[in-house]
């Protein structure tokens, strides 16, 4: 008797499919077991459906990881193994510090796909996720990176939803220029994707330097986000014994957005490249200074520079500019291959 499938052994009788091969019922072939695929991401909550492999958490707060998009071609249950590949020098965090929640049978997503840990030092934490199927076949490791950063007084967040639109948020220091040292070796002072953590003050003090936490290129499905943090010291700048170099520079910080590239989106259809509508939120110590997200006055196109506004320090006053009547070349930006 020919059987296509022997349940429990996943074996196939080729004679049943192609009898002309001249084999008999005892000739069996085992179906191959395909390796599972691990997908590791930052868990930003159920409202965020993007797959971000680089994220941040404030030092001492919980960093949450998401492996729920991992899958097995053979539709087998998976075991999730999270391990640290890299931690900051001096950190006492080990694999035992990774917490996996208890399984809840009433939820459709397996809780064991999620993990969390609490960083103990500022710096970079690089983790691997390996998933293993019921036949002990392991996936290749998926990597996710968490930056532990200090609490930030200033936060600038850029959001947009247009796929393939690559926008960059810029924070320009009072003594800086657009594209900073890339325009002139003597005029640094622009925090953006090309210079995500510039040194703006005392070389021994990291708190007076901004940091770009995420750099989205518009690949995949939106929404997309970029965030810049800067620790702007408060009254401590006026306290006795506080060096001037330990405080952020006084003056006007400019906040701009540049439509870097549409990545040849215009070649994909007769309608050409899509313009991108974007929003920017500026907050200091958790207080929204703009009265809500500021929306670009016109949809952004490749090369356009949106001048969002200026923040005064130490006054902490935000003045919206909100114009899109300039472009990268007019602002002295350097030429580059992808777009101008």
C-alpha positions as CSV (number, residue, x, y, z in Angstrom):
1,X,0.0,0.0,0.0
2,X,1.4,3.4,-1.0
3,X,1.2,6.3,1.4
4,X,2.2,9.8,0.7
5,X,2.9,10.8,4.2
6,X,3.6,8.8,7.3
7,X,2.5,11.0,10.2
8,X,5.1,11.6,12.8
9,X,8.1,10.7,10.6
10,X,7.6,13.3,7.8
11,X,8.6,10.6,5.3
12,X,7.5,10.5,1.7
13,X,7.2,7.5,-0.6
14,X,8.4,8.7,-4.0
15,X,6.9,5.6,-5.7
16,X,3.5,6.9,-4.9
17,X,4.3,10.1,-6.7
18,X,6.3,8.8,-9.7
19,X,5.7,5.0,-10.0
20,X,7.8,4.9,-13.2
21,X,11.0,5.2,-11.1
22,X,10.8,1.5,-10.5
23,X,11.1,1.7,-6.7
24,X,8.9,-0.2,-4.3
25,X,6.9,0.6,-1.2
26,X,10.0,0.3,1.1
27,X,11.8,3.2,-0.7
28,X,11.3,6.2,1.6
29,X,12.8,9.7,1.5
30,X,12.8,12.0,4.5
31,X,11.5,15.5,3.9
32,X,14.2,18.1,4.5
33,X,14.0,20.2,7.7
34,X,14.4,23.9,6.8
35,X,16.3,26.1,9.3
36,X,14.2,28.7,11.2
37,X,14.8,32.4,10.7
38,X,15.5,34.7,13.6
39,X,14.3,38.4,13.5
40,X,15.4,40.6,16.4
41,X,14.0,44.1,16.9
42,X,13.5,46.9,19.5
43,X,10.1,46.6,21.2
44,X,8.6,50.1,21.1
45,X,5.1,49.0,22.0
46,X,2.2,47.6,20.0
47,X,1.5,50.9,18.2
48,X,4.9,50.8,16.5
49,X,5.0,48.1,13.8
50,X,8.4,49.0,12.3
51,X,11.3,46.6,12.6
52,X,14.1,48.7,14.3
53,X,17.3,46.9,15.0
54,X,18.9,50.0,16.6
55,X,17.3,51.8,19.6
56,X,18.0,53.4,22.9
57,X,16.9,53.4,26.5
58,X,17.7,55.8,29.3
59,X,20.3,54.4,31.7
60,X,18.6,52.5,34.5
61,X,15.3,52.0,32.6
62,X,14.2,48.7,30.9
63,X,15.2,48.0,27.3
64,X,12.7,45.8,25.6
65,X,13.4,43.4,22.7
66,X,11.0,41.7,20.2
67,X,11.7,38.4,18.4
68,X,8.1,37.7,17.5
69,X,8.7,38.1,13.8
70,X,11.0,35.0,13.9
71,X,9.5,32.1,12.0
72,X,10.1,28.6,10.8
73,X,9.3,27.5,7.2
74,X,8.1,24.1,8.5
75,X,5.7,25.8,10.9
76,X,7.3,24.3,14.0
77,X,7.4,25.8,17.5
78,X,10.5,27.8,18.3
79,X,12.8,28.2,21.3
80,X,14.2,31.8,21.6
81,X,17.7,32.2,22.9
82,X,18.9,35.8,23.7
83,X,22.6,36.4,24.5
84,X,24.9,39.4,24.8
85,X,27.6,39.8,22.2
86,X,28.9,43.1,23.4
87,X,28.4,45.3,26.6
88,X,30.2,48.5,27.7
89,X,33.6,48.0,29.3
90,X,33.0,47.5,33.1
91,X,29.4,46.5,32.8
92,X,28.3,43.7,35.1
93,X,25.3,42.7,32.8
94,X,25.4,39.1,31.7
95,X,23.1,36.7,29.8
96,X,21.4,35.9,33.2
97,X,20.2,39.5,33.3
98,X,17.9,38.9,30.2
99,X,14.3,38.5,31.4
100,X,11.8,36.5,29.4
101,X,8.1,36.9,30.5
102,X,5.9,34.0,31.5
103,X,3.8,32.5,28.7
104,X,0.1,33.6,28.6
105,X,-2.0,31.0,26.6
106,X,-4.7,33.6,26.1
107,X,-2.6,35.9,23.8
108,X,-1.9,35.0,20.2
109,X,1.8,36.1,20.3
110,X,4.2,33.9,22.3
111,X,5.5,35.8,25.2
112,X,8.8,33.8,25.1
113,X,9.6,35.7,21.9
114,X,10.1,38.9,24.0
115,X,12.9,39.8,26.3
116,X,14.2,42.7,28.4
117,X,17.2,43.9,30.4
118,X,18.3,46.9,32.4
119,X,21.6,48.5,31.3
120,X,23.9,49.4,34.2
121,X,26.4,51.6,32.3
122,X,26.2,54.2,29.5
123,X,27.1,52.7,26.1
124,X,26.3,50.1,23.5
125,X,24.7,46.7,24.2
126,X,24.7,44.3,21.3
127,X,22.5,41.2,21.6
128,X,22.0,38.1,19.4
129,X,18.8,36.2,19.0
130,X,19.0,32.5,17.8
131,X,15.8,30.5,17.4
132,X,15.7,26.7,17.5
133,X,13.0,24.4,16.1
134,X,11.7,21.2,17.5
135,X,14.4,19.2,15.7
136,X,17.1,21.2,17.3
137,X,18.0,23.1,14.1
138,X,19.2,26.6,14.9
139,X,18.9,29.8,12.9
140,X,21.6,32.2,12.1
141,X,21.9,34.9,14.8
142,X,19.9,38.1,14.4
143,X,21.5,41.2,15.9
144,X,19.9,44.1,17.8
145,X,21.7,47.1,19.3
146,X,20.6,49.1,22.3
147,X,22.2,52.4,23.3
148,X,22.0,53.3,27.0
149,X,21.9,57.1,27.1
150,X,21.7,59.6,30.0
151,X,18.4,61.4,30.8
152,X,18.0,64.1,28.2
153,X,16.7,67.6,28.7
154,X,16.3,68.3,25.0
155,X,14.6,65.8,22.7
156,X,13.9,66.4,19.0
157,X,11.8,63.8,17.2
158,X,11.2,63.6,13.4
159,X,8.4,61.4,12.1
160,X,7.2,60.6,8.6
161,X,5.3,57.8,6.8
162,X,6.3,58.0,3.1
163,X,8.1,54.8,2.0
164,X,11.5,55.3,0.4
165,X,11.7,58.9,1.5
166,X,15.0,59.3,3.4
167,X,14.7,62.4,5.7
168,X,17.4,63.6,8.1
169,X,16.9,65.7,11.2
170,X,19.7,68.3,11.9
171,X,20.5,70.0,15.2
172,X,22.9,72.8,14.5
173,X,24.9,74.3,17.4
174,X,25.0,78.1,17.9
175,X,28.5,78.3,16.4
176,X,27.9,75.6,13.8
177,X,26.8,75.4,10.2
178,X,24.6,73.1,8.1
179,X,26.6,69.8,7.5
180,X,29.2,71.1,10.0
181,X,32.7,69.9,9.4
182,X,31.6,68.4,6.1
183,X,31.3,71.9,4.7
184,X,34.4,73.3,6.4
185,X,37.1,71.8,8.7
186,X,36.9,74.8,10.9
187,X,33.1,75.0,11.4
188,X,31.8,71.9,13.3
189,X,28.4,71.8,15.0
190,X,25.8,69.9,13.1
191,X,24.4,66.7,14.6
192,X,22.8,64.4,11.9
193,X,23.3,61.1,10.2
194,X,26.8,61.8,8.9
195,X,28.0,63.0,12.3
196,X,25.6,61.4,14.9
197,X,27.6,62.2,18.0
198,X,29.7,65.3,17.5
199,X,32.0,66.7,20.3
200,X,30.6,70.1,21.0
201,X,32.2,71.1,24.2
202,X,34.5,69.7,26.9
203,X,36.2,66.6,25.4
204,X,36.0,64.9,28.8
205,X,32.2,65.6,29.2
206,X,29.9,63.5,27.1
207,X,26.8,65.3,28.4
208,X,27.4,68.4,26.3
209,X,27.3,66.4,23.1
210,X,24.2,65.6,21.2
211,X,23.5,62.0,19.9
212,X,21.3,60.8,17.0
213,X,19.7,57.7,18.3
214,X,18.0,56.4,15.2
215,X,18.7,57.0,11.5
216,X,15.8,55.8,9.3
217,X,16.3,55.6,5.6
218,X,12.7,55.1,4.6
219,X,13.1,51.4,3.8
220,X,10.2,49.1,4.5
221,X,6.9,50.3,5.8
222,X,6.5,53.4,7.9
223,X,6.1,55.2,10.1
224,X,9.7,56.3,10.3
225,X,11.4,58.1,13.1
226,X,14.7,59.9,13.9
227,X,15.5,61.2,17.4
228,X,18.3,63.5,18.7
229,X,19.0,63.9,22.4
230,X,21.1,66.6,24.1
231,X,21.7,66.9,27.8
232,X,21.3,70.7,28.4
233,X,22.3,71.3,32.1
234,X,19.9,73.5,34.0
235,X,20.6,75.7,37.0
236,X,23.9,73.8,37.6
237,X,25.5,76.1,34.9
238,X,25.1,79.0,37.3
239,X,26.3,77.1,40.4
240,X,29.6,77.7,42.0
241,X,32.4,75.4,41.0
242,X,30.7,74.4,37.7
243,X,33.1,74.9,34.8
244,X,31.7,76.7,31.7
245,X,32.8,73.8,29.5
246,X,30.4,71.5,31.4
247,X,27.4,73.4,30.1
248,X,25.9,73.5,26.7
249,X,26.9,76.5,24.6
250,X,24.6,79.5,24.9
251,X,22.8,80.8,21.9
252,X,20.3,79.7,19.3
253,X,20.2,76.0,18.3
254,X,18.7,75.5,14.8
255,X,16.5,72.5,14.0
256,X,16.3,71.6,10.4
257,X,15.1,68.7,8.3
258,X,16.7,67.7,5.0
259,X,15.0,65.4,2.4
260,X,18.3,63.6,1.6
261,X,17.1,61.2,-1.1
262,X,14.1,59.4,-2.6
263,X,16.4,56.5,-3.5
264,X,15.3,56.5,-7.1
265,X,11.6,56.2,-6.3
266,X,10.9,58.2,-9.4
267,X,12.0,55.3,-11.5
268,X,9.3,53.1,-10.0
269,X,6.3,54.6,-11.7
270,X,4.9,57.4,-13.9
271,X,3.9,59.5,-10.9
272,X,7.5,60.1,-10.0
273,X,8.9,60.4,-6.5
274,X,6.4,60.9,-3.7
275,X,6.6,64.0,-1.6
276,X,6.8,63.4,2.2
277,X,4.8,65.0,4.9
278,X,6.7,65.2,8.2
279,X,6.3,66.3,11.8
280,X,8.8,67.4,14.4
281,X,8.3,67.5,18.1
282,X,10.7,69.6,20.3
283,X,10.6,69.0,24.1
284,X,12.7,70.0,27.0
285,X,12.5,68.0,30.3
286,X,9.5,66.3,28.8
287,X,7.6,69.5,28.1
288,X,6.5,70.0,24.5
289,X,7.7,73.4,23.4
290,X,5.8,73.6,20.2
291,X,2.3,73.0,21.5
292,X,2.2,69.6,19.6
293,X,4.0,68.2,16.6
294,X,4.9,70.8,14.0
295,X,4.0,69.8,10.5
296,X,6.0,70.8,7.4
297,X,4.1,73.7,5.7
298,X,4.4,71.9,2.4
299,X,5.2,68.2,1.5
300,X,8.9,67.8,1.3
301,X,10.7,66.8,-2.0
302,X,14.2,65.6,-2.6
303,X,16.8,68.3,-1.7
304,X,14.4,70.5,0.2
305,X,15.5,71.9,3.6
306,X,12.7,72.4,6.1
307,X,13.7,75.0,8.7
308,X,11.7,73.9,11.7
309,X,12.7,76.5,14.3
310,X,15.2,77.7,16.8
311,X,15.7,76.9,20.5
312,X,17.4,79.5,22.7
313,X,19.7,78.3,25.5
314,X,19.6,78.8,28.4
315,X,16.3,80.5,28.0
316,X,14.6,77.3,26.6
317,X,12.4,79.3,24.3
318,X,11.4,77.7,21.0
319,X,10.6,79.9,18.0
320,X,9.1,78.2,15.0
321,X,10.4,79.2,11.6
322,X,8.5,76.5,9.7
323,X,9.6,77.3,6.1
324,X,10.4,75.0,3.2
325,X,11.6,77.7,0.7
326,X,15.3,76.6,0.8
327,X,17.3,73.6,-0.4
328,X,20.5,71.7,0.3
329,X,22.7,73.5,-2.3
330,X,21.4,77.0,-1.3
331,X,22.4,76.3,2.3
332,X,25.9,75.4,1.3
333,X,25.5,71.6,1.6
334,X,28.2,69.5,0.0
335,X,27.6,67.5,-3.2
336,X,27.0,63.7,-2.7
337,X,26.3,60.9,-5.1
338,X,22.8,59.9,-3.9
339,X,21.0,63.3,-4.1
340,X,21.4,67.0,-3.8
